[in-house]
Amino acid sequence: MRAPALYSAAGSLLLTTLVAAPAESAPDVTGAAELRGTAVAAARARAAGIDFGACAAQEDLPGTVQCGTVSVPLDYARPDGKRIKLTVSRVRATHKDPHNSKRRVPRQGALVYNPGGPGGSGMAFPLIGALPEWKRLAAAYDLVGYAPRGVGRSAPLSCQDPKHFFKGPSPAPTYPSESYKQERIARAKAYARGCAERTGSALRHYTSLNNARDLDVLRAALREPKLTFMGASYGTYFGALYATLFPSHVRRMVFDSAVDPDPEQIWYRNNLDQSAAFEGRWEDFREWIARHDDVYGLGDTAAAVLGSYEKARARLAAEPAGGKVGPGQLQGAFLSAGYYDDYWPHRAHALSAYLKGDPKPLIEQAGPHAEAAAEAENSNAVYTAVECNDAPWPTDWEVWDRDNTRLARVAPFETWDNAWMNLPCAYWPAPRQQPLDVRTGPGELPPTLILAAERDAATPYDGVLEMHRRLSGSVLVTERDSGTHGIAGGPNACVNGHLDAYLLHGDLPGRRAACAPRPEPKPTPKPKSAAGAGAGAGKAPAAASGR
């Protein structure tokens, strides 16, 4: 269960007046011109199809995966204007029943997937069909991934030289000084300016609504009369936009770890709620470490573990590990543990080893990796462009300062780093949109499936319930007392049973169903491999970036 006291306190703090940039100068994002443009682009894509063949070397995909491109308008109000190409990947349905080798499974079409972000690429998704949990779906569906506009080789965005993206070691003050705040304001302004300078007038067209329109063009290019789609995290948001804009084009949709689609939440308030929720997940992690004090020696209470963490922060501030891991990199690595329980043994081991005199595991897990800089910078640029373009944000620094200062008193772990990550939106040079009111009436949309972990901090459960309320006929399956972000096709057989029943047969439980939590990670004094330090859902920790 979530910490109700924290949420009650945070909720009262966040009911501030939103002083935001006006959206009147933005284009008519849901008007007739965009609908006509989408229809034109979809008809064009259906006629052209996708010429699948060998994948480009840059994709780093095996020969079993085929790749191609689909052309979409940069601006759907002008479908005959500039077009951009999105990269697409596919593995055809195997037709093999994993439980009966003699049975040929009939193909049901393409299952299109988006991993979230904004800024995440789904190009590697088709490889998932080799995992046991996915073989039944891989037998019936072509598994299709793609890189959304701006991501990877799909008209890539960039806001700064990738060589300068990772800055380490860096601080991560829980209660920043006035001088540090001014430094971060200057960096946010420079970052927003860099996005505009590197992208020009095209910047305004990188939005969630255009991601939804692109999805319909992709559906047509695949020659699917109706879309079967699975979105995770942010992918649930533009999946819900798609369901609102094109309900008659939907066959089946899975929303895994759903974003709160309330227009008033997009995106400023959603990020505040996320920061509040991560405090609870940080406590979950510390309590797990405390239960295994015999393995890690970091303290036998959550408070004692926090003391060990703060000791490490202080040491790293005085002398960064390996000359590149400071408090900011430590916080970024431990933030990822808030997304995924699987990281817990790795992070606990790294912290324990560091405090005992061995910094190598911490450097390996938290240190910036130069070879990943270009991909990380691109993902961060797309994240920023989409969220800043999607909705009004406060433009008065005093609003940000007030809200985050208040929230940090009860939720210090992630609050300010999340604020720094999003602060370029206060100084964004492109027009802002008004978010679409996600909502479908009875009978407008086929039944859809929403999956959620009850303690997921990246997409807090209250937002999941809001998505459930807004999509008429949706069914919610909850993994109780669990907090991993993204639960489809994981270790929970109950969750996977509902997923398979829906995608393979269209079967759903009643309006809501619950699954017992997945087993907790097992403590190991030295895990076999160390997980990376990046955060889930395509959202890189601000402390690890060059913002």
Number of C-alpha atoms within 10 A of each C-alpha: 10 19 13 10 10 16 18 10 15 23 15 10 17 17 10 12 8 17 15 16 19 16 17 11 10 15 16 13 19 15 10 11 15 21 17 15 20 26 18 17 26 24 16 16 22 19 11 15 19 19 12 14 13 15 20 12 8 8 14 10 18 12 11 12 21 20 23 19 21 24 23 28 23 23 20 25 20 17 19 14 10 13 17 16 19 23 25 25 27 26 22 20 23 20 21 19 18 15 9 9 10 9 11 13 20 14 16 17 19 25 24 27 22 28 26 26 23 30 31 28 28 21 25 19 20 25 20 15 21 10 12 11 19 18 20 22 26 29 23 24 26 22 25 26 25 30 25 30 27 29 26 24 18 20 17 18 26 24 24 22 14 19 13 14 21 24 17 20 24 21 20 24 15 16 15 13 10 9 9 14 16 12 11 18 19 13 17 23 18 17 23 25 17 17 23 20 15 15 14 11 11 14 22 23 23 24 26 25 24 25 21 24 27 25 24 26 25 27 25 26 23 20 20 16 14 18 27 21 23 22 24 26 26 29 29 28 26 26 25 28 24 24 24 21 20 18 18 14 19 21 18 20 26 26 29 28 34 34 28 29 26 19 15 16 17 22 23 22 20 20 18 23 24 18 27 27 28 25 22 24 27 21 18 19 21 24 20 21 27 22 15 19 16 13 17 23 19 24 20 18 17 20 14 16 24 18 14 18 21 13 13 19 22 14 16 24 18 11 14 20 23 15 12 17 27 29 27 25 35 29 24 25 25 26 22 24 26 29 25 17 21 16 21 25 24 26 27 30 23 26 22 23 19 19 16 10 8 14 18 15 20 26 22 17 24 28 26 23 13 13 10 11 18 19 17 23 26 25 25 29 24 29 27 27 29 25 22 30 27 26 26 26 28 19 19 14 14 11 16 21 14 13 19 22 19 17 25 19 13 17 24 20 25 25 28 27 22 18 20 19 22 21 27 27 28 21 21 24 19 21 20 25 24 20 23 20 14 20 19 19 11 10 10 17 22 19 21 23 27 26 25 30 28 25 26 29 25 30 29 27 23 14 19 26 16 15 25 24 15 19 24 18 19 23 21 25 24 24 24 16 16 24 29 26 26 26 22 24 18 14 13 17 15 15 24 17 13 21 23 19 14 19 25 16 10 16 14 21 14 10 12 14 15 17 17 14 19 21 10 11 12 11 20 15 15 16 16 8 9 17 19 17 28 23 21 23 24 21 22 23 25 24 27 32 23 21 27
